[in-house]
Amino acid sequence: MKVSPPRHYNRRSLVVPPIPVEKESTKTLSKDKYQSYKCRTTPTDKDSPTYEIAVPYFGDGTPEKWIQFLRLLKQVFKGQGDSTGPARFVKARQLLVGNALTSFESHVSSIDGHSETLASFKQAMMAVSKDVFPKRAAQTQKRYLRRYLRKPAEMTTKKYAARVVEINSYFKYFPWVEGSSSPPEKLADDKLIDIMEFGCLPRWQKSMVMHDFDSTTATIKEFVEFCERLERTEDDHQDDSKKRSFNKDDRIPRKKRRKENSHSSQSEGKAKKSSKLYCLYHGEGTHDTENCHIIKQQVKNMKGVYRAQRSDKKREYFKKKELNAIIDQTVEKCMALNKKNLYASSKKRKKTEEGEVDDLYHSFEKASISDISEQLKSSTEDSTSSIDSTDGTNSSLSTTSTQS
């Protein structure tokens, strides 16, 4: 059985708008990427205050970047008093590069006489707009606003409304529809409010019905104020995109989803508790190595086994221990001599010193076994005497105890 998606599910739009609701991020441009112009508030007055406008070069980009370019170019014309066709053609050729300049010059060459008038300049810029915008751009943009526009979760209502109004103001820069003598008309305010209401969350639309808020008679300011009150009254700012989107988890039954969530929460809780304590024998658990009863019992058993050994077993243990210590001492002496000889210079080294070092190595090789054996004999005799003395005392104590 197929599960139908919820009503507020945002289906993948087949309409790709020329200008989406998410605004493009602005980047800092280097000096070779833009041209700055000095302008005056009143171009005819030389004593009027001046200001600078930085216009980036345009070769190829999105429709919104082209609209921003046209706006800046219009400000430059106004600030410098360029009201003639040739002056505007000069600035356009300075700022257009790449594909945009090619389409601009191709349209100018198609004009009879190559006249640089205001009308021909407007037609040349319109030719560039047709290359930048997709086909039927105005119809596609309006269809996107009416059917597929949704308020992003991270965008506030004030920014959302301002963005919709901004997109609506861009229609005068869109290419003209074929057969018309004027740019596309922008949408009326009542239609914009209807679009913004449909793009809000379903629970907000329900609250509008509950509070008897009529968006058809309200202004944009009243609509924004009402939605801002809804934003402030919400306890938690949940991710609206999760509620609006239809995920695979929505197809899972609720009971099964609750079980999976409970199992995952239990496993996470156990992992957090076990990560605090660690035992060398059991690993992560409820105790550490110091409080492990099994390790303590093993240590007790090892101590008991060692104490229960006979005296001859203990002698063998002491012999091996002392033999290892003597070998370590002799090796350390030889390593110390070797280090001294390595750091000494080869030119100043004398033959006698080399002979002494060689004698030391040969003496160690020859006499190591005999010396070690003699030292072992002396050490074993001392250890046996000490052990015998302890055994004798123990035997004397036992005889006295029996006599008593």
PyMOL commands that set and color helices and strands:
alter all, ss='L'
color gray80, all
select helices_A, chain A and resi 31-33+63-80+85-95+98-110+112-114+118-132+137-148+157-173+189-199+202-210+220-233+240-244+248-251+254-274+293-307+311-343+351-403
alter helices_A, ss='H'
color red, helices_A
select strands_A, chain A and resi 34-40+50-56+278-279+283-284
alter strands_A, ss='S'
color yellow, strands_A
deselect
rebuild
show_as cartoon
